[in-house]
Amino acid sequence: MEIRFAVVGSEPVEGRTHYWIEVVSAPPEIGENVIVQMLVPYYPFEHQDLKGYIVKMPGAPARQVPQDLLDQIGAQAETGGSWQKQCASAEELGLEQVTVPAGTFSARHYRAGGGKTDEVWIADVPFGLVKLLQADGKMELIEHGADAESSITEKPVDLESQPRR
């Protein structure tokens, strides 16, 4: 499955710049593009750092999740694992040249800690990720650039204002 990650905007939140990160994918069970936008201070982010969340499902309007619900999700996520913990336990394997469809990059190679076999290559590209190998699949950078635009062209409606079915 191809996934598009892009920074499509920014805005200040409590005196700090946050970025709208857009993820577009067509999950096989849906078959069409699903668009998710998250307002976060950095990437990778922790769930408690979400300051905005918009989702657009095929054939439906874009919907914005209310902040109180995001805060609840963040509070629940604090008890689980975090990116910081995962990164801290990773083993650095050194600087390597890695070739992916987007080109050849000088990248730091890491292996997950805790007995996992996951491996990742990080380079100086947006989001850092050039290649990821996991037991159930892989991700590779196929292209990168600047000045991405939002795939959502309408004003999102509040999730709460939608009629219940």
Backbone hydrogen bonds in HBPLUS format (Angstrom, degrees):
<---DONOR---> <-ACCEPTOR-->    atom                        ^
c    i                          cat <-CA-CA->   ^        H-A-AA   ^      H-
h    n   atom  resd res      DA  || num        DHA   H-A  angle D-A-AA Bond
n    s   type  num  typ     dist DA aas  dist angle  dist       angle   num
A0004-ARG N   A0024-VAL O   2.87 MM  20  5.03 164.6  1.90 146.9 152.2     1
A0024-VAL N   A0004-ARG O   2.93 MM  20  5.03 152.5  2.01 137.7 146.7     2
A0006-ALA N   A0022-GLU O   2.96 MM  16  5.19 143.5  2.10 144.8 152.7     3
A0022-GLU N   A0006-ALA O   2.70 MM  16  5.19 170.1  1.71 162.2 165.2     4
A0008-VAL N   A0020-TRP O   2.86 MM  12  5.60 158.9  1.91 163.2 168.8     5
A0020-TRP N   A0009-GLY O   2.83 MM  11  5.06 166.7  1.84 128.3 132.9     6
A0011-GLU N   A0018-HIS O   2.93 MM   7  5.47 153.1  2.00 146.7 153.7     7
A0018-HIS N   A0011-GLU O   2.87 MM   7  5.47 158.8  1.92 142.7 149.6     8
A0013-VAL N   A0016-ARG O   2.82 MM   3  5.31 160.4  1.86 144.4 149.6     9
A0016-ARG N   A0013-VAL O   3.03 MM   3  5.31 157.0  2.08 111.9 119.2    10
A0019-TYR N   A0040-VAL O   2.65 MM  21  5.38 165.9  1.67 158.1 154.7    11
A0040-VAL N   A0019-TYR O   2.99 MM  21  5.38 160.9  2.03 143.2 143.2    12
A0021-ILE N   A0038-MET O   2.82 MM  17  5.22 166.4  1.84 153.2 152.8    13
A0038-MET N   A0021-ILE O   2.85 MM  17  5.22 154.8  1.91 142.8 150.6    14
A0023-VAL N   A0036-VAL O   2.78 MM  13  5.25 160.4  1.82 158.2 164.8    15
A0036-VAL N   A0023-VAL O   2.95 MM  13  5.25 159.6  1.99 149.7 156.3    16
A0025-SER N   A0034-VAL O   3.15 MM   9  5.55 159.5  2.20 149.6 155.5    17
A0034-VAL N   A0025-SER O   2.68 MM   9  5.55 157.7  1.73 165.1 168.7    18
A0030-ILE N   A0027-PRO O   2.84 MM   3  5.39 151.8  1.92 119.7 128.7    19
A0031-GLY N   A0027-PRO O   2.75 MM   4  5.83 174.0  1.75 165.6 167.8    20
A0035-ILE N   A0056-LYS O   3.04 MM  21  5.08 171.0  2.05 146.5 148.8    21
A0056-LYS N   A0035-ILE O   2.79 MM  21  5.08 155.1  1.85 154.2 158.5    22
A0037-GLN N   A0054-ILE O   2.81 MM  17  5.03 162.1  1.84 148.3 152.6    23
A0054-ILE N   A0037-GLN O   2.83 MM  17  5.03 159.9  1.87 147.7 153.1    24
A0039-LEU N   A0052-GLY O   2.88 MM  13  4.57 164.3  1.91 124.8 127.0    25
A0051-LYS N   A0039-LEU O   2.84 MM  12  5.25 170.2  1.85 163.7 164.8    26
A0049-ASP N   A0046-GLU O   2.83 MM   3  5.46 162.1  1.87 123.0 129.1    27
A0050-LEU N   A0047-HIS O   3.23 MM   3  5.69 172.7  2.24 117.2 119.2    28
A0065-VAL N   A0053-TYR O   2.84 MM  12  5.52 167.4  1.86 163.4 167.8    29
A0055-VAL N   A0063-ARG O   2.88 MM   8  5.41 157.2  1.94 150.5 156.5    30
A0063-ARG N   A0055-VAL O   2.84 MM   8  5.41 167.3  1.86 149.9 153.3    31
A0060-ALA N   A0057-MET O   3.13 MM   3  5.48 156.4  2.19 138.9 135.7    32
A0157-VAL N   A0062-ALA O   2.92 MM  95  6.34 160.5  1.96 153.1 149.0    33
A0064-GLN N   A0157-VAL O   2.76 MM  93  5.91 159.6  1.81 148.1 153.9    34
A0159-LEU N   A0064-GLN O   2.86 MM  95  5.46 155.6  1.91 157.9 149.6    35
A0069-LEU N   A0066-PRO O   3.10 MM   3  5.58 130.2  2.35 109.9 121.6    36
A0070-LEU N   A0066-PRO O   3.19 MM   4  6.61 154.4  2.26 147.0 154.7    37
A0071-ASP N   A0067-GLN O   2.83 MM   4  6.08 155.5  1.89 155.4 161.9    38
A0072-GLN N   A0068-ASP O   3.12 MM   4  6.35 147.8  2.23 136.0 143.9    39
A0073-ILE N   A0069-LEU O   3.00 MM   4  6.30 159.4  2.04 149.8 155.0    40
A0074-GLY N   A0070-LEU O   2.89 MM   4  6.12 160.4  1.92 150.2 155.8    41
A0075-ALA N   A0071-ASP O   2.94 MM   4  6.13 152.4  2.02 144.5 151.6    42
A0076-GLN N   A0072-GLN O   3.06 MM   4  6.32 156.7  2.12 148.7 154.3    43
A0077-ALA N   A0073-ILE O   2.97 MM   4  6.16 151.6  2.05 148.0 156.3    44
A0078-GLU N   A0074-GLY O   3.14 MM   4  6.29 134.5  2.35 141.9 151.8    45
A0080-GLY N   A0077-ALA O   2.94 MM   3  5.38 155.6  2.00 115.2 122.8    46
A0086-GLN N   A0082-SER O   3.03 MM   4  6.33 161.7  2.07 149.8 155.1    47
A0087-CYS N   A0083-TRP O   2.82 MM   4  6.00 165.6  1.84 158.3 161.9    48
A0088-ALA N   A0084-GLN O   2.95 MM   4  6.04 155.3  2.01 144.3 151.3    49
A0089-SER N   A0085-LYS O   3.21 MM   4  6.39 139.9  2.38 142.0 150.6    50
A0090-ALA N   A0087-CYS O   3.18 MM   3  5.20 156.3  2.24 102.7 109.9    51
A0091-GLU N   A0111-ARG O   2.76 MM  20  5.17 164.1  1.78 159.5 161.0    52
A0111-ARG N   A0091-GLU O   2.88 MM  20  5.17 155.2  1.94 145.3 153.5    53
A0093-LEU N   A0109-HIS O   2.68 MM  16  5.24 170.4  1.69 154.7 156.5    54
A0109-HIS N   A0094-GLY O   2.87 MM  15  5.57 162.0  1.90 158.2 163.5    55
A0096-GLU N   A0107-ALA O   2.80 MM  11  5.40 166.0  1.82 155.0 158.7    56
A0107-ALA N   A0096-GLU O   2.74 MM  11  5.40 169.8  1.75 167.1 167.1    57
A0098-VAL N   A0105-PHE O   2.86 MM   7  5.41 160.4  1.90 154.5 160.5    58
A0105-PHE N   A0098-VAL O   2.87 MM   7  5.41 162.4  1.90 150.9 154.1    59
A0100-VAL N   A0103-GLY O   2.90 MM   3  5.41 169.4  1.91 154.5 154.6    60
A0103-GLY N   A0100-VAL O   2.86 MM   3  5.41 164.7  1.88 125.3 130.6    61
A0102-ALA N   A0141-LEU O   3.10 MM  39  5.71 137.4  2.29 149.3 138.3    62
A0108-ARG N   A0122-ILE O   2.79 MM  14  5.13 153.1  1.86 155.8 150.9    63
A0122-ILE N   A0108-ARG O   2.83 MM  14  5.13 157.5  1.88 145.9 151.9    64
A0110-TYR N   A0120-VAL O   2.83 MM  10  5.32 161.1  1.86 160.3 166.1    65
A0120-VAL N   A0110-TYR O   2.92 MM  10  5.32 156.2  1.98 146.4 152.5    66
A0112-ALA N   A0118-ASP O   2.87 MM   6  5.35 167.7  1.88 151.4 154.4    67
A0116-LYS N   A0113-GLY O   3.47 MM   3  5.94 170.1  2.48 112.6 115.2    68
A0119-GLU N   A0133-LEU O   2.93 MM  14  5.15 157.5  1.98 145.0 151.9    69
A0133-LEU N   A0119-GLU O   2.82 MM  14  5.15 167.6  1.84 151.8 155.5    70
A0121-TRP N   A0131-LYS O   2.85 MM  10  5.14 155.5  1.91 153.0 153.8    71
A0130-VAL N   A0121-TRP O   2.96 MM   9  5.59 165.8  1.98 167.0 162.2    72
A0123-ALA N   A0128-GLY O   2.84 MM   5  5.17 159.1  1.88 148.1 149.7    73
A0125-VAL N   A0123-ALA O   2.92 MM   2  5.68 132.6  2.15 105.9  91.6    74
A0128-GLY N   A0125-VAL O   2.79 MM   3  5.01 152.4  1.87 127.4 135.1    75
A0141-LEU N   A0130-VAL O   2.91 MM  11  5.06 150.7  2.00 150.9 145.9    76
A0132-LEU N   A0139-MET O   2.84 MM   7  5.03 151.7  1.92 151.1 150.8    77
A0139-MET N   A0132-LEU O   2.89 MM   7  5.03 152.2  1.97 139.8 146.8    78
A0134-GLN N   A0137-GLY O   2.81 MM   3  5.26 155.5  1.87 173.3 176.3    79
A0137-GLY N   A0134-GLN O   3.21 MM   3  5.26 171.5  2.22 109.5 111.8    80
A0161-SER N   A0158-ASP O   3.05 MM   3  5.42 139.5  2.22 106.0 116.9    81
A0162-GLN N   A0159-LEU O   3.32 MM   3  5.75 167.4  2.34 113.3 116.6    82
